[in-house]
Amino acid sequence: VLTIGMIVKNEIRCLERCLKALQPLRDAMPCELIIADTGSNDGTREIAEKYADVVFDFPWINDFSAARNSVMDRASGEWFLSVDADEYLDEDCEELVNYLKSPDIQRNDFCGIVIRNYSTTDLIGPYSDFMAIRMVRMSTGARYCGAIHEMWDYSGKLQIYGLRKTVFHHDS
């Protein structure tokens, strides 16, 4: 049903927390986790291999979209969810699971998820929330574009659903 995709490089500080937090989602429904390593030398790859279904090397070419698209190229899920290593899924992922199991999902092509940005890495203190389109139906053919601050390149009519209770905490 779902492919969770990540690109990583030297994320030893936060990757295991991120991957452990995805486990309840992975336990609740059929998921695969695919990680592209763009040149880690700090033990990141070993952590990724403990959790991911697929880990592969993607030589860094200064293009986040190219790296994300290379992960999408390996995805077999109906939906693709992009996650960053310095994020972690909130314990309550029921809304996301229910959405992915709902027949209403057929009406949408993209899904927005709340990203909670903290001002410190200890996740204490001020934060701001914003809705980011992090999940796409693979059959749309949508791809990432933009080397930095990547976004979806999609020419069709956007059918977006926003999840308001599903939160990814972002620590930097």
C-alpha positions in Angstrom: 0.0 0.0 0.0 2.7 2.5 1.1 6.3 3.1 0.2 8.1 5.3 2.7 11.1 6.9 1.0 14.1 8.7 2.4 17.4 10.2 1.3 20.2 10.3 3.9 23.8 11.4 4.4 25.6 11.3 7.8 22.4 11.2 9.8 23.7 9.1 12.7 22.5 11.7 15.2 18.8 11.2 14.4 18.1 8.4 11.9 17.4 5.6 14.4 14.8 7.8 16.2 13.2 8.5 12.9 13.1 4.8 11.8 11.8 3.5 15.2 9.0 6.1 15.1 7.9 4.7 11.7 7.4 1.2 13.1 3.8 1.6 14.3 2.8 2.7 10.8 4.7 -0.2 9.3 3.1 -2.6 11.7 -0.4 -1.3 11.0 -0.4 -1.7 7.2 1.7 -3.1 4.3 4.6 -0.8 3.9 8.1 -0.8 2.4 10.9 1.5 3.5 13.5 2.5 0.8 16.5 4.6 1.7 19.0 6.2 -0.7 22.4 6.9 1.0 24.1 9.8 -0.7 27.6 9.2 0.7 27.5 8.6 4.5 30.7 7.8 6.4 29.4 8.0 10.0 27.5 4.7 10.4 24.3 5.9 8.9 24.1 3.1 6.4 24.4 0.5 9.1 21.5 2.0 11.0 19.5 2.2 7.7 20.1 -1.4 6.9 18.7 -2.5 10.3 15.3 -1.0 9.4 14.9 -0.5 5.7 13.7 -3.0 3.1 16.1 -1.5 0.5 19.1 0.7 1.0 21.1 1.8 -2.0 23.9 4.2 -2.9 23.0 7.4 -4.8 26.1 9.4 -5.6 25.3 13.0 -4.6 24.9 15.4 -7.6 23.7 18.5 -5.7 20.1 17.8 -6.5 17.6 16.7 -3.9 14.9 16.0 -6.5 17.1 13.6 -8.4 17.8 11.7 -5.2 14.1 11.6 -4.1 13.1 10.5 -7.6 15.7 7.7 -7.5 13.9 6.4 -4.4 10.5 6.7 -6.1 11.9 4.7 -9.1 12.2 1.7 -6.7 8.9 2.2 -5.0 6.2 -0.5 -5.4 3.5 1.0 -3.1 0.3 2.7 -4.4 1.3 5.7 -2.3 4.7 7.3 -1.7 5.5 9.1 1.6 8.7 11.2 1.7 10.3 11.5 5.2 13.5 13.3 6.3 15.9 11.7 8.7 15.7 14.6 11.1 11.9 14.1 11.5 10.0 11.5 13.4 6.3 10.5 13.2 4.2 11.3 16.2 3.1 8.2 18.2 -0.5 8.8 17.1 -0.5 7.7 13.5 -4.1 6.4 13.5 -5.4 9.2 11.2 -2.8 8.3 8.6 -3.5 4.6 8.8 -7.3 5.2 8.6 -6.8 7.4 5.6 -4.7 4.9 3.7 -7.3 2.2 4.5 -10.3 4.3 3.5 -12.2 4.0 0.2 -12.3 7.9 0.2 -8.5 7.8 -0.6 -9.4 7.1 -4.2 -10.6 10.7 -4.7 -7.2 12.2 -3.9 -3.8 12.3 -5.6 -1.8 14.1 -2.9 -1.8 14.2 0.9 -0.6 17.0 3.2 0.9 16.2 6.6 1.7 18.6 9.4 5.4 19.3 9.9 6.2 20.7 13.3 9.4 22.6 13.2 11.2 23.1 16.5 13.8 25.8 17.0 16.1 23.4 18.9 17.2 19.8 18.4 16.0 18.8 21.9 12.4 19.5 20.8 11.8 21.8 23.8 10.6 25.3 23.3 9.0 27.2 20.5 7.8 25.5 17.3 5.7 26.3 14.2 3.5 24.0 12.2 2.9 23.9 8.5 1.2 21.6 6.1 3.5 19.9 3.6 2.5 17.7 0.7 4.5 14.7 1.5 2.5 11.9 0.1 1.5 11.2 -3.5 -0.4 8.5 -5.4 2.2 6.8 -7.5 -0.2 6.4 -10.5 -0.2 10.2 -10.9 3.3 10.1 -12.4 4.2 13.1 -10.3 7.9 13.6 -9.7 10.0 16.0 -7.7 11.6 19.0 -9.4 14.1 21.6 -8.1 17.6 20.9 -7.0 17.0 22.6 -3.6 13.6 23.2 -2.0 12.2 20.4 -4.1 8.5 20.4 -5.0 6.1 18.2 -6.9 6.1 18.6 -10.7 2.6 17.7 -11.7 0.5 19.1 -14.5 -2.9 17.6 -13.6 -5.7 18.9 -11.5 -4.5 18.6 -7.9 -6.8 16.6 -5.6 -5.2 17.2 -2.2 -6.3 15.9 1.2 -4.8 17.4 4.4 -4.3 15.2 7.5 -4.6 17.5 10.5 -3.7 15.2 13.3 -0.7 13.4 11.7 2.4 15.2 12.8 6.1 14.8 11.8 8.3 16.5 14.4 11.3 18.2 12.8 14.2 19.0 15.0 16.3 21.4 13.1 
